[in-house]
């Protein structure tokens, strides 16, 4: 009887060990896969004799729509794409793209930017003139570190931690909590 219980215990431990490592491998693959959606273009088979591409954007940008990679090359010419995630939202695929300078740009299902976040400051291109003027006039020398397009307009976060809300025309609405 003792040996039967011991045998069952060993078998259960072996099964548990295998299951635990498989889950860990699946977790690691999920975290490493960039991007991991069926709707995306799959990478070509790896040719072990081929040399690495000269442009570091090539590998991380694979699977991203051409409109997004073109947009990023135009507005972030000195940065490369280091990662991307996909989300199935609102009936389409949305992309969160990470750049080598620490910037994150999120795109909606129509490949239009909806959020830009950078500790160095959001590039002026993304900030409507009215919002830029308001921030410069009321918060001198404080950078905009995040801008998010919302239904009501824009949410802006400053380097000092303040969250500001603006309507679609750039009129200040108030501070968020």
N, C-alpha and C positions, 0 to 999 in steps of 0.2 A: 504494500500500500504506500509506504514512504517513497519508494522509487517512482511510482506512478505520479504522485503529487510533484515530486522533484522534476520529473520529465515534463510534465505539463507546465511547470514554472519556467523551465529552460526554453521551451517552445514559445511561450507567451513573451518572454524577455526578448528572444530572437526576433519575433514578429514586431514587437514594439520598437526595437532598435532599428529595424529596416524601415518601418513606417516613419519614425522620427527623422532619419537621415533623408528619406525621400521628400518629406515635407520641407526640410531645410534646403534641399537642392531646388525644389520648386520655388521656395521663397527667394532664394538667391537669383534664380533665373528671372523671376518676375521683377526684381529690383534692377537687374542688369539690362534686361531687354529694353531697347530704345528704338523705336516705339514698338508696342506689342499689340497690334490690332489686326484683324483679318482684312480690313478695308485698305490697308496700306500696301504699297509695293514691297514685295519681298526682295531681300538682298540676293544677288547672284551667288552661285556656289563659289566657295573660296578656292582660288588657285594658289597652291603652295609655292609655285615658282614665280608668281607675280610680286612686284615690289610694292611697298606701301605708297599710297597716293601722296602727292606733294602737298595738296591743300588739306589741312586737318578738318575742314568742314565736311568733307566728302563722306566719311564714315558715319558721323553723328547725324548728318542731314538726310541720310538715306531713309526713304519712306515719307519724308515731309513733302507736301505739295510744292511744286515749283514756284508758285506765287509767294509762298512764305519764305523760301530760301532766297529768292530774288529780293524781296522786301528787306530781309535782314542784311544781305550783302550791301544793299544801297544805303541803309541807315546806320549800320554798324560795320563799316569797312575794315576796321582794325580788330575786330573780334571774330572768333570762330564759334561755330555751334559745337557745344560739348555734350549736350544731351537733350532729350525731348521725351515728353510723356503725352499720351493721348487720353482723352476722356470722351465717352459717348454721352453727349448732353444734347437736349432739345432736338432730337432727331438727326443728329449729325456728329461728326468727329471734330473735337476741339483739341488744340495742341498747346502745350506749355513747353516753351523752348528756353534752354539755358545756354548763355554765352560765356566765353572764356573770361570776359571782364567782370563777371558776377551779375550781369543783367539777366532778368527773366522777362520774357515777352510771351503773353498768352494770346492765342488767336481763337476766334469763334469758328463756327461750322462753315462760315463763308470765307474763311482765311483772312479776316480783317482783325487787326489788333484790338484787344479789349482791355488789357492791363499791361503796364510796364512798371517794373520794379528794379531799382538800382541804388545801392548805397552811395555811389558816386554822384548821383543825381540823374534824373530822367532827362534825356536830350530834349532840347527846346522844340524840336519837330512835333513831339507828342502833346505838348501843352498848348491849348488854345491861347491866343494873345490876351484875351480878357482875363483869364486865370493867371497867366504869367504876370501881367501888370498888377493885379491885385496882390499877389504874393510878394512881388518885388517892392511894392509900396507899403505893405503892412508887416512884412517879415524880411527885412533887408538881410542879405547874406545868408539866408537859410534855404537850403536846396530842397526841391521837391524830390522825394525818394520813391514815390509811388503815385501813379495815376491810374484810375480804374473807370472805364466807361460804364455807366449804370443806366437804367431805364430813365431815371429822373435827370440825368446829366453826368457829372463827374464827381468822384470822390478822390481827394488828393491827400497824401500824407507827407508831412514835412520832416526834415532831418531832426527836428526837436521833439518829434512825437505827436504833434498836433495833427488831427484829422479834420479836413475842411471839405465842405460839400458845396457844389456849384450846380446851377441849372444848365440846360443844354447850350444856352447863349453865353455861359461863363459868368453869370451873375452870382455873387456869393449868397449862399443860403444859410450857412451857419456852421458850427463846429459839431462834429460827431463825437460820441463818447468812446 
